[in-house]
Amino acid sequence: MSATPVTISQLTPEQQAVVMGQKAFLANITEQTWMAHRTYGTFQIPGRKDDEKYSLTEISPRTGSIDLGDKRKLDFPISAREIADDLSREINSDAGDASYFGVFVCAGEVPTEAELDRARHRLEEFYKKQVFIADQEWERTHNYMVITDVQRRAARGLGLEKEWSYEPKPLVDCPACGEKVKPGVAVCRACGAILDRAKALQFGLLPAEAGPAVPSLAGPTVPMSGDPTLSGRSVVPEASTTADAGLKPGPTGAKRAK
């Protein structure tokens, strides 16, 4: 039998202070961020960062309200612990009654190592079950469409590389033309901008960079005269190539030497 809601006005000031002053804390051991929409408010439970064991969300008490009709309503307090329990239950059951996503209510202000170990064990068991189901579906159908996001998340969480866990990477904008390109490409196929010079050189998409300067083998430089714009400058005659080695200049052009 459920208890009858008690209005805040029926509580003594001391009781009101106790109920409205208590807080609860939700721990999340995964990188997944959750949004929970409830009748008493909307909550965001962030995922942990890469260098963290867990994220922590502080929950405060709220006031609920029951519409009694005739412009009358009944207000009642909702403790922080009740809210935290409800949020944890809602998030962990996102994929069914037996699902678990690593969100739990701490006994204190921070989770203990025992609480974290229990959460990790439950999460690992749930992930293993999801991967097992996905393996069976893949063996039967070889269809990416039957693999759920939860099953892909489970494989990623266990560090498994599965053929069915392929996840396409989102496209990014080319900084030159703004067209969508795959992450990590060397050259934009739309405008030809070089996005990764080292990779473009590696695959021959750019001419090799000039090497270190070497002493000229063509003798002293030849001054240029008659062109004031080149005053004080000089050029080095181009060295003959193997293909030109057998050619001599003639009256009407180059002729092959006999």
C-alpha positions as CSV (number, residue, x, y, z in Angstrom):
1,M,0.0,0.0,0.0
2,S,1.5,3.3,-1.1
3,A,1.8,6.1,1.4
4,T,-0.4,9.1,1.1
5,P,1.5,12.2,-0.1
6,V,2.2,14.8,2.6
7,T,2.0,18.4,1.7
8,I,5.0,20.6,2.5
9,S,2.8,22.8,4.7
10,Q,2.0,19.8,6.9
11,L,5.7,19.3,7.7
12,T,7.3,21.0,10.6
13,P,10.1,23.5,9.7
14,E,12.6,21.0,11.0
15,Q,11.2,18.3,8.7
16,Q,11.1,20.6,5.7
17,A,14.7,21.5,6.3
18,V,15.7,17.9,6.4
19,V,13.8,16.8,3.3
20,M,14.8,19.8,1.2
21,G,18.4,19.9,2.4
22,Q,19.4,16.3,1.5
23,K,21.1,15.5,-1.8
24,A,21.9,12.4,-3.7
25,F,24.7,11.6,-6.2
26,L,24.5,9.6,-9.5
27,A,27.7,8.0,-10.8
28,N,28.1,7.1,-14.5
29,I,31.0,4.8,-15.4
30,T,30.6,5.1,-19.2
31,E,31.3,7.8,-21.7
32,Q,27.6,8.0,-22.7
33,T,25.7,11.1,-21.7
34,W,22.0,10.7,-20.9
35,M,19.0,13.1,-20.9
36,A,16.1,12.1,-18.7
37,H,12.7,13.9,-19.0
38,R,10.5,13.4,-15.9
39,T,7.4,15.1,-14.6
40,Y,9.4,16.8,-11.9
41,G,12.1,18.1,-14.3
42,T,14.7,17.4,-17.0
43,F,18.1,16.0,-16.0
44,Q,21.4,15.6,-17.9
45,I,23.7,12.8,-16.6
46,P,27.1,13.4,-18.4
47,G,29.4,10.6,-19.4
48,R,32.9,10.3,-17.8
49,K,35.9,11.8,-19.5
50,D,38.7,9.6,-20.9
51,D,40.9,10.2,-17.8
52,E,38.2,9.7,-15.3
53,K,36.8,6.5,-13.7
54,Y,33.3,7.9,-13.5
55,S,31.2,11.1,-13.7
56,L,29.2,12.4,-10.8
57,T,25.9,14.2,-10.9
58,E,24.4,15.9,-7.9
59,I,20.6,15.5,-7.4
60,S,18.6,17.9,-5.4
61,P,15.0,17.4,-4.0
62,R,12.0,18.7,-5.9
63,T,8.4,19.5,-5.2
64,G,5.7,17.4,-6.9
65,S,2.2,18.5,-7.5
66,I,-1.1,16.7,-7.8
67,D,-4.1,18.4,-9.5
68,L,-7.2,17.9,-7.4
69,G,-9.5,19.9,-9.7
70,D,-11.5,23.0,-8.9
71,K,-8.2,24.9,-9.1
72,R,-6.9,22.9,-6.1
73,K,-3.6,21.1,-6.1
74,L,-1.6,19.1,-3.6
75,D,2.1,19.8,-3.3
76,F,4.4,17.2,-1.9
77,P,8.2,16.9,-1.5
78,I,10.2,14.4,-3.5
79,S,13.5,13.5,-1.9
80,A,16.8,13.6,-3.8
81,R,17.2,9.9,-3.2
82,E,13.8,9.1,-4.7
83,I,14.7,11.2,-7.8
84,A,18.1,9.6,-8.1
85,D,16.6,6.1,-7.8
86,D,14.0,6.9,-10.5
87,L,16.6,8.4,-12.9
88,S,19.0,5.4,-12.5
89,R,16.1,2.9,-13.1
90,E,14.9,4.9,-16.1
91,I,18.4,5.1,-17.7
92,N,19.4,1.5,-17.1
93,S,16.2,0.1,-18.5
94,D,16.6,2.0,-21.8
95,A,17.2,-1.3,-23.7
96,G,14.7,-3.4,-21.7
97,D,14.2,-4.6,-18.2
98,A,17.4,-6.6,-18.1
99,S,19.6,-3.9,-19.5
100,Y,22.3,-2.0,-17.6
101,F,24.3,1.1,-18.6
102,G,26.6,1.8,-15.7
103,V,24.5,4.5,-13.9
104,F,23.9,4.0,-10.1
105,V,23.1,5.9,-7.0
106,C,26.1,6.3,-4.6
107,A,25.6,5.5,-0.9
108,G,27.6,8.6,-0.1
109,E,28.8,11.7,-2.0
110,V,31.3,9.7,-4.1
111,P,31.2,6.0,-5.1
112,T,33.2,3.5,-3.2
113,E,35.6,1.0,-5.0
114,A,33.1,-1.8,-4.2
115,E,30.3,0.1,-5.8
116,L,32.4,0.8,-8.9
117,D,33.5,-2.9,-9.1
118,R,29.9,-4.0,-8.9
119,A,28.8,-1.6,-11.6
120,R,31.7,-2.6,-13.9
121,H,30.8,-6.3,-13.5
122,R,27.2,-5.7,-14.3
123,L,28.0,-3.6,-17.3
124,E,30.5,-6.2,-18.6
125,E,28.0,-9.0,-18.3
126,F,25.4,-7.0,-20.1
127,Y,27.8,-6.1,-22.9
128,K,28.9,-9.7,-23.3
129,K,25.2,-10.8,-23.7
130,Q,24.6,-8.1,-26.3
131,V,27.7,-9.2,-28.3
132,F,26.6,-12.8,-28.1
133,I,23.2,-11.9,-29.5
134,A,24.8,-9.8,-32.3
135,D,27.1,-12.6,-33.3
136,Q,24.1,-14.9,-33.7
137,E,22.2,-12.4,-35.7
138,W,25.2,-11.7,-37.9
139,E,25.9,-15.3,-38.6
140,R,22.2,-15.8,-39.6
141,T,21.7,-12.7,-41.7
142,H,25.0,-10.8,-42.4
143,N,22.8,-7.7,-42.4
144,Y,24.1,-4.5,-40.7
145,M,20.6,-3.3,-40.3
146,V,19.8,-6.0,-37.6
147,I,22.6,-4.9,-35.4
148,T,21.5,-2.4,-32.8
149,D,23.4,0.7,-31.5
150,V,23.5,-0.9,-28.1
151,Q,25.2,-4.0,-29.5
152,R,27.8,-1.8,-31.3
153,R,28.3,0.1,-28.1
154,A,28.8,-3.2,-26.3
155,A,31.5,-4.3,-28.7
156,R,33.2,-1.0,-28.4
157,G,33.0,-1.1,-24.6
158,L,34.6,-4.5,-24.5
159,G,37.3,-3.5,-27.0
160,L,36.2,-6.0,-29.6
161,E,36.6,-5.6,-33.3
162,K,33.6,-7.2,-34.9
163,E,32.7,-7.3,-38.6
164,W,29.2,-6.2,-37.7
165,S,30.3,-3.4,-35.5
166,Y,31.3,-1.1,-38.4
167,E,30.4,2.5,-37.6
168,P,30.8,5.1,-40.4
169,K,32.8,8.2,-39.4
170,P,31.0,11.5,-39.7
171,L,32.1,13.7,-42.6
172,V,33.9,17.0,-41.9
173,D,34.0,20.3,-43.8
174,C,36.9,21.1,-46.2
175,P,38.4,24.3,-44.8
176,A,38.9,25.6,-48.4
177,C,35.6,25.0,-50.1
178,G,33.3,23.8,-47.3
179,E,32.4,20.5,-49.1
180,K,31.9,17.4,-46.9
181,V,35.0,15.1,-47.0
182,K,36.0,12.0,-45.0
183,P,38.2,12.6,-42.0
184,G,41.9,12.0,-42.7
185,V,41.8,12.5,-46.5
186,A,44.9,14.0,-48.1
187,V,43.3,16.0,-50.9
188,C,39.8,17.5,-51.2
189,R,38.1,15.9,-54.2
190,A,35.9,18.9,-54.8
191,C,38.5,21.7,-54.9
192,G,41.8,19.9,-54.8
193,A,43.0,21.6,-51.6
194,I,45.8,19.7,-49.8
195,L,44.5,18.7,-46.4
196,D,47.3,16.4,-45.3
197,R,50.6,17.3,-47.0
198,A,52.6,14.4,-45.6
199,K,50.0,11.9,-46.7
200,A,49.8,13.5,-50.2
201,L,53.5,13.2,-50.6
202,Q,53.5,9.6,-49.4
203,F,51.0,8.6,-52.1
204,G,52.5,10.6,-54.9
205,L,49.7,13.2,-55.0
206,L,52.3,16.0,-54.8
207,P,55.7,16.4,-56.5
208,A,58.5,15.6,-54.2
209,E,59.8,18.5,-52.2
210,A,63.1,20.1,-53.4
211,G,66.2,18.5,-51.7
212,P,69.2,20.4,-50.3
213,A,71.0,22.7,-52.6
214,V,74.1,21.2,-54.3
215,P,77.1,23.0,-56.0
216,S,76.5,23.7,-59.7
217,L,78.4,21.5,-62.1
218,A,78.0,23.9,-65.1
219,G,80.8,26.3,-64.3
220,P,80.6,30.0,-63.4
221,T,77.3,31.8,-63.7
222,V,76.7,33.7,-66.9
223,P,75.7,37.4,-66.4
224,M,72.6,38.6,-68.3
225,S,72.9,41.8,-70.2
226,G,70.6,43.9,-72.2
227,D,67.7,43.5,-69.8
228,P,67.6,46.2,-67.2
229,T,65.1,44.3,-65.1
230,L,67.7,41.5,-64.6
231,S,70.5,43.9,-63.7
232,G,72.8,42.4,-61.1
233,R,71.2,38.9,-61.5
234,S,72.6,35.8,-63.1
235,V,71.3,32.4,-64.3
236,V,72.9,29.0,-64.5
237,P,72.6,27.3,-67.9
238,E,70.6,24.1,-67.7
239,A,72.7,20.9,-67.9
240,S,72.1,18.8,-70.9
241,T,70.0,15.6,-70.4
242,T,70.8,12.2,-71.7
243,A,68.2,12.6,-74.5
244,D,69.9,15.8,-75.7
245,A,73.5,14.5,-75.6
246,G,73.4,13.4,-79.2
247,L,72.1,16.6,-80.6
248,K,74.0,19.6,-82.2
249,P,72.5,22.9,-83.1
250,G,72.2,23.6,-86.9
251,P,71.0,26.3,-89.2
252,T,67.4,25.0,-89.1
253,G,67.4,23.6,-85.6
254,A,68.8,20.6,-83.8
255,K,70.3,17.8,-85.9
256,R,71.6,14.5,-84.6
257,A,75.4,14.2,-84.6
258,K,76.9,11.8,-87.1
